[in-house]
Amino acid sequence: MMNVVLVGCGAMSKQWLDAASQIDGLAIVGLVDLDADRAKARAREYELAGAIVGTNLDAVLDQTKPDAVFDVVVPAARREVALSAFAHHCHLLTEKPLADSPDNARAIVAAARRAGRVHAVVQNRRYVANVRRIRRFLESGAIGVPTSIHADFFVAPHFGGFREEMAHVLLLDMAIHTFDAARYMVGGVEGVD
């Protein structure tokens, strides 16, 4: 059994908890959020009666001693969550983007290496069935070698408030899905216009 603490009980936590509920051998043993009522509500919603719920990540990690942490917090809080997870010898699966700045990203990667823990960032579009089908089709050579890609995306009102405060939000939090899916389908980037 892999025991996991989920940090950040906002809107994205629902997707993570939905997915976690379908994985045999995985148990959510703790939920952490700055808003205790929101964390308690998530625990009730997902019938996690045995989970430790709190507002202090270190305290919940000390109590639960999990194998891994799911980081679903806003980008500005990722470094703090990562350093705490690695200090408690946990593996870390985090929502994208990795961090809110290059310096914080480097600190997180260095901490993972020092701790000898697995650290992965979710890029969920490459696992979408249609994206995989397109990749197989392109690999077949049926249309030759792609030489360019054009992609669009939109920003909807329901995307959340933190995005209004984050520098480079369109690239780091939105377009990164499209960029990653394109790289997955056609390979590395040779140039950008």
N, C-alpha and C positions, 0 to 999 in steps of 0.2 A: 504494500500500500504506500503510495506517495502522498504525504500530507502537505497541504499548501495553505498559505495565508494570502488572501487577496487584499490589496491595499488600494483604496479609492472606490467608493461605492456609488459613483455617479452613473450617468446614462450608459457609458461603455461597459460598466461592470456587468450589465445584463447579458451582453453577448458572451463575455468571458464565463459567467456562471452557467449560462445555457450550454456552452460547449463543455465545460468541466463536468456537468451533470451527466454527460453522455460517455464519459471516459471511465471504463472499468479500472479499478485500482487507484483511483485518485479521490482524495477526500479534502474538502475545504474545511480546515480546522480552525480558521480565524478570519475575521473581517475587520479591517481598520479604515476609519474615515475621520476627518476632522469634525464631522457632524455625527455625533453618537446616535441620534435618532435615525438618520439615514442608514447607518450601518445596521442598526437593529431591524429596521424595516426590510432591508435586503435579506437579512438572516431569516426573518419570518417568511418573506416571499419565496425563498428557495428552500424552506423547511430545513434550515441548518441549526436545529435546536442545540446540538452539541458544540457548535462553534463558539470560540471565545470572541467576543465583540468588544472593540475598544477604540480609543482615539490616539493611543500611544503605540506606535509600531514596535519599539524595542520591548515594551512590556508584553505585548501579545506574542512576539517572537520568543521571549523568555519563557512564557507560559506554555506555548504550543510546541516549541522545538520542531518546526516543520522542515521538510526536505527542500522546499522551494517557496518562492514568493512570486505572485502575479502582481505586477505593477501597472495599475490602471489610473494613475494620478495625472495631474496636469504636468506638462513638460518642465515647468519651473521647479517642481518638487522631485523630479526623477533622481537627481544626484543623491539627495538625502535618503531616499528609499533604497537606492542601490547600495550605498555605503553601509546602511544598517543591515540589509540582507546579507551582504558578504561578511560583515563582522559577526553575524550569527551563523556563518558557514552554510548559507542557503544558496541554492541555484536561483537564477532570476530570469523570468520571462516578462518582457516589458512591452507595453503599447509603444507605437511609434509616435513621434520621433524619439531617438535615443536620449536626447537632452535638449535643453533650450539654448545651448551655446557649444561651440567647439571645445572650449576649456572644460566644461562640465562633462562632455562626452568622453574626452581623453581621461579625465579622472575616474569615470565609471569603468572604462575599459581597463585601466591600470589596476583598479581595485579588484576587478574580477580575476585578472591574471595573478595578482598577489594571493588572493584567496583560493585559487585553483578551482573556482566554481564555473559552471556553465552559465553563460549570459547570452540570451537571444532576444532579438527585437522582432515583433510580429509584423509581417508584411503580407496581409491576408489576400490580396488580389491574385497572387500567383497560384493560390490553391482553388480558385474559382474554376468550375468545370469548363466553362467556355474559354477561359484564358489558356487552360491546358490543351483544349482542342485546337485552338489557334496555333499554339506552339508546335504541336504534332504536325499540323498542316504545313506550317512554314518549314519545319525540318524535312518534310517529304520532298521539298524542292518543286512542288507543283506550280508555283508561280515565280520561280527564280529566287534571287537573293534580294531581300528588302534593302533599300538604300536610304530610306528616310521614313520617319513616323510623324504623324500629326495627331495630337490628342487634345481634347477639351475636357474641362470639368467645371462644376459650378459650386458656388457657396450658397447654402440655404440658411434661412434664419434659425433652424433647429440645431445648427452645428455647435452651439455652445459659446458662452461668454469669454472664456480664456483666449479664444482665437483673436479677439479684438485687441488683446494686449501683447501678443507674442510677435516678436520680430520675424519677418520672413515666413509668416504662417502659411501662405499659399504653397510655398515650396516644401516646407518641413512637415506640414500636417495634412495637406490636401493633395498637392500634385505628386508627392512622393509615392502615393499608391499607383498613379498612372506611370510614373517614371520606372518604378520597380517592375510593374507588369510588363512594360515595354522591354526592359533589359532581360527579363525572364524569357520573353518570347523570341527575341532576336539576338541576344548576347550583349557584349560590352559596348560602350559608347566610344566612337572614334573622334567625334567632333560635335560641336553644338553651334548653331547659327542663332 
